[in-house]
Amino acid sequence: MRHKVTRRFYEPLLLLDTLGVVRGGRIKSDIVPDDSGSSHIQLRRHFVDTIAYICAFSKGSDFVTAAALEKTPKGIVVWLAANSTVGEEVISFLEKILDSVHRITDQDNVEDLHQAALPATQTILSMIVDFQAPRLEVYRKQIIKTCILPCQEVLTEYSQMSKFIV
């Protein structure tokens, strides 16, 4: 009986220890160049990574952590993964983004595509910035704390020293 109980304890412990070696930080994808030499696989992966990134409107693992595409007879399905439930606001946001992208790509010729892309790009960018406000606020506070305040202290000290030099 005791061996059974001990085994129940050590099996998950060994599994967690093994997984601990494998897990790591966020893996950033390579930047895909704008040239025509990029493969479809690279472009698709970059697109999916970007979807996941813009849907993670706040820092933390409870928000969107990954995305995937599935080709079905009805069309492409976008899957979002998070350590908790993906909120309705995220789904609504992504539907609006994908509708805008679809309107751009649905053009018949290249000139119409370029004409539709310019205003749509600004609209999409605006939607992303608005949606990402909580995350951007965290970054703003980090920049103030790590960059601006130390520089401000140095500049204040320098200005006080320069008064004595005159």
Phi, psi and omega per residue, in radians:
M1 nan -0.760 -3.108
R2 -1.130 -0.656 3.126
H3 -1.076 -0.695 3.130
K4 -1.098 -0.779 -3.130
V5 -1.155 -0.752 3.120
T6 -1.086 -0.716 -3.137
R7 -1.117 -0.688 3.103
R8 -1.073 -0.571 3.138
F9 -1.320 -0.779 -3.018
Y10 -1.377 -0.493 3.131
E11 -1.051 -0.911 3.105
P12 -1.148 -0.581 3.124
L13 -1.098 -0.775 3.114
L14 -1.157 -0.669 3.105
L15 -1.101 -0.802 3.112
L16 -1.094 -0.685 3.117
D17 -1.111 -0.741 3.133
T18 -1.150 -0.781 3.134
L19 -1.170 -0.510 -3.138
G20 -1.048 -0.573 3.131
V21 -1.249 -0.604 -3.072
V22 -1.372 -0.686 -3.072
R23 -1.150 2.718 3.134
G24 -2.868 -2.897 -3.135
G25 -1.320 -3.130 3.136
R26 -1.115 2.310 3.122
I27 -1.632 2.027 3.140
K28 -1.510 2.349 3.128
S29 -1.358 2.795 3.102
D30 -1.181 2.627 3.076
I31 -1.289 2.237 -3.116
V32 -1.569 2.130 -3.136
P33 -1.198 2.771 -3.129
D34 -1.368 -0.110 -3.099
D35 -1.263 2.959 -3.079
S36 -1.413 0.022 -3.119
G37 -1.409 -0.119 -3.137
S38 -1.253 2.425 -3.131
S39 -1.398 2.803 3.099
H40 -1.080 -0.606 -3.137
I41 -1.133 -0.792 3.112
Q42 -1.075 -0.785 -3.115
L43 -1.129 -0.742 3.129
R44 -1.123 -0.772 3.129
R45 -1.095 -0.730 3.120
H46 -1.130 -0.722 3.111
F47 -1.060 -0.805 -3.127
V48 -1.170 -0.733 3.094
D49 -1.072 -0.677 3.125
T50 -1.165 -0.703 3.077
I51 -1.019 -0.839 -3.136
A52 -1.060 -0.731 -3.082
Y53 -1.168 -0.768 -3.105
I54 -1.299 -0.377 3.110
C55 -1.426 -0.313 3.108
A56 -1.461 1.425 -3.004
F57 -1.346 -0.139 3.103
S58 -2.478 2.661 -3.134
K59 -1.283 2.555 3.109
G60 2.208 2.812 -3.066
S61 -1.437 -0.162 3.119
D62 -1.357 -0.146 -3.128
F63 -1.800 3.105 -3.049
V64 -0.957 2.235 -3.133
T65 -1.999 -0.338 -3.130
A66 -2.771 2.817 3.082
A67 -2.455 2.736 3.104
A68 -2.568 2.757 3.092
L69 -1.985 2.467 3.073
E70 -2.257 2.241 3.110
K71 -1.564 2.157 3.126
T72 -2.179 2.915 3.097
P73 -1.041 -0.492 -3.136
K74 -1.456 -0.249 -3.118
G75 2.473 -2.853 -3.123
I76 -1.586 2.290 3.084
V77 -1.845 2.324 3.083
V78 -1.751 2.142 3.099
W79 -1.792 2.328 3.075
L80 -2.004 2.407 3.134
A81 -2.074 2.458 3.086
A82 -2.653 2.834 3.111
N83 -1.390 -0.066 3.006
S84 -2.414 -2.985 -3.112
T85 -1.202 2.392 3.058
V86 -1.329 2.143 -3.031
G87 -1.221 2.727 3.105
E88 -1.047 -0.616 -3.127
E89 -1.120 -0.573 3.117
V90 -1.223 -0.780 -3.129
I91 -1.106 -0.772 3.117
S92 -1.084 -0.777 3.117
F93 -1.041 -0.845 -3.096
L94 -1.147 -0.646 3.092
E95 -1.068 -0.723 3.115
K96 -1.126 -0.749 3.129
I97 -1.088 -0.858 -3.098
L98 -1.159 -0.580 3.045
D99 -1.100 -0.729 3.116
S100 -1.126 -0.758 3.120
V101 -1.115 -0.730 -3.135
H102 -1.106 -0.692 3.110
R103 -1.081 -0.616 3.122
I104 -1.214 -0.852 -3.049
T105 -1.316 -0.173 -3.109
D106 -1.489 0.098 -3.126
Q107 -1.271 2.633 -3.069
D108 -1.391 -0.645 -3.128
N109 -2.277 2.972 -3.031
V110 -1.121 -0.688 -3.114
E111 -1.140 -0.749 3.091
D112 -1.103 -0.658 3.124
L113 -1.073 -0.812 3.135
H114 -1.145 -0.660 3.131
Q115 -1.187 -0.629 3.121
A116 -1.333 -0.508 -3.046
A117 -1.234 -0.654 -3.057
L118 -1.077 -0.976 3.126
P119 -1.191 -0.591 -3.132
A120 -1.159 -0.619 3.115
T121 -1.077 -0.758 3.112
Q122 -1.124 -0.706 3.126
T123 -1.129 -0.793 -3.138
I124 -1.105 -0.767 3.129
L125 -1.047 -0.755 3.108
S126 -1.064 -0.780 3.129
M127 -1.088 -0.716 -3.130
I128 -1.154 -0.799 -3.131
V129 -1.078 -0.757 3.112
D130 -1.089 -0.762 -3.111
F131 -1.194 -0.604 -3.079
Q132 -1.490 0.144 -3.072
A133 -0.891 -0.787 3.127
P134 -1.072 -0.723 -3.141
R135 -1.206 -0.732 3.138
L136 -1.115 -0.578 3.095
E137 -1.121 -0.689 3.095
V138 -1.082 -0.791 3.130
Y139 -1.124 -0.697 3.126
R140 -1.050 -0.782 3.127
K141 -1.129 -0.661 3.104
Q142 -1.130 -0.722 3.131
I143 -1.117 -0.765 3.122
I144 -1.066 -0.808 -3.070
K145 -1.192 -0.770 -3.016
T146 -1.590 -0.406 -3.061
C147 -2.026 -0.935 -2.993
I148 -1.260 -0.849 -3.105
L149 -1.075 -0.785 3.081
P150 -1.068 -0.689 3.112
C151 -1.153 -0.687 3.140
Q152 -1.101 -0.702 3.106
E153 -1.098 -0.772 -3.142
V154 -1.118 -0.765 3.140
L155 -1.130 -0.643 3.106
T156 -1.139 -0.792 3.099
E157 -1.075 -0.737 -3.131
Y158 -1.118 -0.740 -3.122
S159 -1.169 -0.608 3.088
Q160 -1.205 -0.654 3.121
M161 -1.190 -0.665 -3.091
S162 -1.184 -0.425 3.093
K163 -1.147 -0.626 -3.110
F164 -1.360 -0.416 -3.112
I165 -1.275 -0.570 -3.088
V166 -1.155 nan nan
